[in-house]
């Protein structure tokens, strides 16, 4: 796992996440990694795979605009991500995105625990909130 980026060198992507229309075979269905890899166009198997990760973390920088990041998080979910965290150090907040639900905002927390698909994973937010202290 790790931080995923939308495809930049794929045809029709223009550096953005592929829209649900262009990734229709994966939209709305939960497939294991092997099935998703096998469903890829053979021309791209040795290049960049056009897969949406199950889990996405986005860390807001000082220059990022929150409405743009929120739209990006909704796009990840629309493309098949099962869980997405938007971490905002300025507000010391984590926005949690899940399919079929409104985003949940948590503030005043030092840790966040993963849930399916990353059940058991826990992220310590203290170095994000105060990097100088660590």
C-alpha positions in Angstrom: 0.0 0.0 0.0 1.1 3.6 0.4 0.2 6.9 -1.1 -1.2 6.5 -4.5 -1.2 9.0 -7.3 -3.6 9.2 -10.2 -2.1 8.0 -13.5 -0.1 10.7 -15.3 1.1 8.9 -18.4 -2.0 7.1 -19.4 -4.0 7.9 -22.5 -6.9 10.1 -21.8 -6.0 10.7 -18.2 -4.3 14.1 -18.5 -2.7 13.6 -15.1 -6.1 13.2 -13.4 -7.9 10.2 -11.9 -9.7 8.4 -14.6 -13.4 9.1 -14.5 -15.9 6.4 -13.7 -17.1 6.5 -17.3 -13.6 5.5 -18.5 -13.0 2.9 -15.8 -16.5 1.4 -16.0 -15.4 -2.2 -15.6 -14.1 -1.4 -12.1 -16.7 1.1 -11.0 -18.9 0.0 -8.2 -17.5 -3.5 -7.9 -15.1 -4.9 -5.3 -12.5 -7.2 -7.0 -9.4 -8.7 -5.5 -6.1 -7.5 -6.8 -5.5 -10.5 -9.1 -8.8 -10.1 -10.8 -8.2 -6.3 -11.3 -4.8 -7.0 -12.8 -6.1 -9.6 -15.1 -8.8 -7.3 -16.3 -6.2 -4.7 -17.5 -5.6 -4.1 -21.2 -2.6 -6.2 -22.1 -0.9 -3.2 -23.7 -0.5 -1.6 -20.3 0.5 -4.6 -18.2 4.2 -3.8 -18.6 3.6 -0.1 -18.1 1.4 1.9 -15.7 -1.6 -0.2 -14.4 -4.9 1.6 -14.6 -6.1 0.6 -11.1 -7.7 2.5 -8.4 -6.2 1.6 -5.0 -8.5 0.4 -2.2 -7.0 2.9 0.2 -5.9 6.5 -0.4 -4.2 9.0 1.9 -4.0 12.6 0.8 -1.9 15.1 2.9 -2.9 18.7 2.4 -0.1 21.1 1.8 -0.2 24.8 2.6 -0.9 25.7 -1.0 -3.7 23.1 -1.6 -7.2 24.3 -1.9 -9.6 22.3 0.3 -12.5 22.2 -2.3 -10.1 20.8 -4.9 -8.9 18.1 -2.6 -12.4 17.2 -1.5 -13.4 16.7 -5.1 -10.3 14.6 -5.7 -11.2 12.4 -2.7 -14.8 11.9 -4.0 -13.3 11.0 -7.3 -11.1 8.3 -5.8 -14.2 6.8 -4.1 -16.2 7.1 -7.3 -13.5 5.1 -9.0 -13.5 2.2 -6.6 -11.4 3.2 -3.5 -13.0 1.7 -0.4 -11.5 4.2 2.1 -9.8 7.6 1.7 -8.3 9.9 4.3 -7.8 13.6 3.7 -5.3 14.8 6.3 -5.3 18.5 7.0 -2.4 19.6 9.3 -3.7 23.2 9.3 -7.0 22.3 10.9 -5.6 19.2 12.6 -8.4 17.2 11.0 -8.9 14.0 9.1 -11.8 13.7 6.6 -12.7 10.1 6.0 -14.4 9.1 2.8 -16.2 5.9 2.2 -18.5 4.7 -0.6 -22.1 5.6 -0.2 -21.5 7.8 2.8 -21.0 11.4 3.6 -17.4 12.3 4.6 -16.7 12.0 8.3 -14.5 14.7 9.9 -12.4 13.9 13.0 -10.6 16.6 14.9 -8.6 16.5 18.2 -7.2 13.0 17.5 -3.6 11.9 17.6 -4.1 8.5 15.9 -6.5 7.1 13.3 -7.2 3.4 12.9 -7.8 1.8 9.6 -10.8 -0.2 8.7 -11.5 -2.5 5.8 -9.5 -2.7 3.5 -6.7 -1.7 5.9 -8.1 -3.1 9.1 -5.3 -3.2 11.7 -3.4 -0.3 10.3 -3.0 2.7 12.6 -1.5 6.0 11.7 0.2 8.2 14.3 -0.8 11.8 13.5 1.4 13.5 16.0 4.4 14.0 13.6 1.9 15.4 11.1 0.4 17.9 13.6 3.7 18.9 15.0 6.7 17.8 12.9 9.2 19.8 14.8 8.4 17.9 18.0 9.5 14.6 16.4 
